[in-house]
Amino acid sequence: MQKQRIYLDNGASTQLDRQVLQVMLPFWTETYGNSSSHHSFGRQAEQALEEARTTVAKLLGAAASEEIVFTGCGSESDNLAVRGAMWAARAHGKGNHLITSCIEHSAVGQTAVSLHTHHGFDLTILPVDHSGQVRPADLEAAIRPDTVLVSIMAANNEIGTLQPIDELGAIAHAYGALFHTDAVQAVAVQRWQLAQQPIDLLSVAPHKFYGPKGMGMLYVRQGVELQPELTGGSHENGLRAGTVNVPFAVGAAKALELAMADLPETVAHYQRLRDRLIEGVLTAVPDNAILTGHPTHRLPHNASFAFRHLSGNDLLMHLDMAGIAASSGSACKSGDPKPSAVLEALGLGREWTKGGLRLTVGRHNTMDEIEQVVATLPRLVAKLQKIHVMFA
Ligand SMILES: Cc1ncc(COP(=O)(O)O)c(C=O)c1O
């Protein structure tokens, strides 16, 4: 009999919702025209594309459907926002300074460093407090008349901390800077009223909420100028050349619609599972485990820990052998034996920073599964820590 597997890596990606699959299918086999073509096949595809755009815009509370740009992934949305804003400002002689935080996903963090190192943009990287939040006073102190863009993620992918983005965005606006937020982890677990929020650019990746992988979206407030990354045709309002992936756009809109329709129930389900995980693990491993990230201002589906004197990657391997899928940080970092830069940024010492574990619950997880994890995980931690003591 096949062993039951438990998937607790929904922060890395989620199972495609069957309702999403159903709405996508006809756009490969029946309505397959190019949405830019001037014939009935093209017009049908274009209509579906624009309906998807309108749905997303409404669900995010944007002022107009043209504010939604379809991209190829969350990373591309981040790149388009950050690079696009900085290059557009330089083209118009409007400033050279970029501010971000030290715990951004690499799609923002590496992009910012590359703009600084290779292209001479000034860069300020803000610290975070021990819970992973950027202090608004630090932003206030760092912002300058030539600051073009402030890019601070809505929620951290590793430790789940939510940032005070409305407060940070208001500071950016008070100084005439644009505000971008990478909302890849957060977009489907809270409500948005983008037209009323101090946010100019917001990145989305539908595979984090039961939509297709290889699709991203970027909200671009009307009037915000970006230089495109992909040049060629005038698709996506001139911001992203290339034939638009209509099936994925339709799927992304459906996924967001489903997420928003069940939001209170889903969040309550996530919180119940997450809180039991946190309580169960901290009770069973009282001295050698800590909860990382903010205790309350955190993603409802994220339970993240650091274990003392333990390699998160070894723990992942043992969990995998026990049928439990987790992550030691963002998916892209799994397998990397270096200490977690996010855990270091929280001020944790070296005895903790290699021992990060992220458990992210999803719609399909049950309390029974969580109880199995709570029963299994402490045993594995104890075993690995015993090995560490033997070889220390
Ligand atoms: C916060 C955050 N930003 C950006 C990304 C990149 O998204 P994608 O994998 O769709 O490029 C991720 C993916 O894990 C993420 O968690």
The ligand as a Gaussian input file, in Angstrom:
#p B3LYP/6-31G(d) Opt

LIG

0 1
 C        7.281000      36.479000      -2.260000
 C        7.573000      35.860000      -3.594000
 N        7.868000      36.653000      -4.626000
 C        8.112000      36.174000      -5.843000
 C        8.079000      34.816000      -6.097000
 C        8.365000      34.317000      -7.470000
 O        7.203000      33.810000      -8.081000
 P        7.368000      32.860000      -9.358000
 O        7.926000      31.576000      -8.852000
 O        5.981000      32.729000      -9.914000
 O        8.293000      33.521000     -10.290000
 C        7.787000      33.935000      -5.046000
 C        7.792000      32.480000      -5.247000
 O        8.022000      31.694000      -4.355000
 C        7.510000      34.471000      -3.758000
 O        7.216000      33.693000      -2.729000

